[in-house]
Amino acid sequence: MDNEKLSKADYQAAMYSQSAVNVSGLVKSLAEITSRIWNTARDIGKGTEWVNQHPIVQLFTYQIVARSFKREFIAWDGYTKAYAFVEQVVNGNLAPDDDWANCNASTGAEESHELS
């Protein structure tokens, strides 16, 4: 079984996903990264809920939903928190294998995101 861990590049991919327009590419990338999220979850004794709510998963699924509906789409509070955590990893302030559920990363930006 592959036991590859999450990397900073996985978090960077989540940030890049926010400007993606190809749903099939988003789904493919998310599937690849999710296997590494599961490896981390198993290492720290977490399960499906932790994986489903991981900040990387949230950013990818937000963009998948946004591209699928093509209408005004208001972000949920979890999106802002997920983006803040991912940004902290990308900027080197948190490690890729930090437990996002126990972190309180914030960008200070609490805003809605709308589709154009």
Secondary structure, DSSP 8 states (H G I E B T S, - for coil): -------HHHHHHHHHGGG---HHHHHHHHHHHHHHHHHHHHHTT--HHHHHT-HHHHHHHHHHHHHHH-S-----HHHHHHHHHHHHHHTTSS-TTS-GGG-----S--------
